[in-house]
Amino acid sequence: MRDFREKIVHHGGFDGVTGSCHEWFYADNASIMVDCGLFQGDEAHEQDLNFHFDVSRIRAVVLTHGHIDHVGRLPWLIAAGFRGPIICTQPTAKLLPIILEDALQLQLPDQDVLVKRALERIIKQILGVAYNKPIQSGYSVSNDFQPPQIVLQNAGHILGSAYVEIAYRGKTTVFSGDLGPSDALMNPKPVSPLRADRLILESTYGDRQHQGRADRLAAFKQIILRSLEDGGPILIPAFSLGRTQELLASIEAIKIEAGLTQDYKEPWEGQRLPVILDSPLASRLTFAYRQLRPWWKDQIQHQNPFSFDSLATVQSHGEHLSIINHLKSTGRAAIVLSASGMCQGGRILNYLEAFLPRDNTDVVFAGYQAKGTLGRQLVDNVASSDRGYADTKRVDIRGNMVDVNARIYRLSGFSAHADQSELLEFVQGIPVAPSEIRLVHGSADARKQLGLKLKDYNVIG
Ligand SMILES: [Zn+2]
């Protein structure tokens, strides 16, 4: 066998923030693919879902977590002939079919049989493994060497998220996937690897610092107390996997602190501040989260943020419309979480259309808002307003001009991503400094700013 220098080919997520897909080669015809994600937002326009190479060289796929921009191209990889194992953590193995089913139904509307078949095949190939338990990819390219050894470590981003260590011939390559912040309610702070000769590092918030947990909970609590005083809903455009569950856990903590525990004993109609989850996908994922309690962070093991007795989940379109009518006619306080997270579509649009004109409505954005989305339009002048919330006057919702008298807030700290100092801490915590760091999964500016902070390292990208 000729001396082969390991190489990495990026099929996405290298110079953008979506479509993560990296192929690590350990021989000419043998590789391990880390993530297999869909492009989203503006980056989706140039998307080519097909793989233009012989996929039999991929010996295994390893998934860092279940977000669609890390797993959404899997059905296409399998359609192209990939038959190897799809390695991920046990929680991801449970969440993955739910995420993929939803994505496939959107891409292949009214083709239930095709969707069902694609899912069955994927489920057969999924191999859920424990954290911190080395597994061999099962293939060796030479009798001289052991096959690569793969270890998944907790990345603290969403439930089941992992960074990937691949050890081969005495060197370790680490793919960070998405790393979580240090102070999330649901997930632990990620712990740096013991060794990373080469580190492929995400840089989503490489140029930013988040609001601390105490600050964002205090800000959120103020919004809730005001809503209890003057009524009106608090609308939260929600991302279904990860952010929704983190928000529900935060809301529970605030309700307990604000003395609203009596609410949990009432059916939602009788509660002072009902929490309504109006997204079938987010509800299914939240239900799965509830069953994955062994993987929750220790500190919230005694809590019950997803108890469906106190949480109203809305399924059918009819139920959705009647909830809007109920909130409209009663003018009562309520917290509504509904998709989509950037208000590009989905049920949240009906809420915004109904409640943006009312001045006792609060809209809370807790996640990244991409350029060109309604969410971005609504939050854009929060920062420039000295009132602390936005002054946007009118927005276009599906062709209707809607007056905006609601208060619009942005609470950045609920992000499931590490900020600049947390990313630096992750790198600096590696006992044997990496001899190469590649920055991926970030805008040009985020990568540049993070790169400047990492000037003592050999940074590429
Ligand atoms: Zn993610």
Residues whose N, C-alpha, C, O or C-beta is under 5 A from the ligand:
A	BS01	ZN	H67 D178
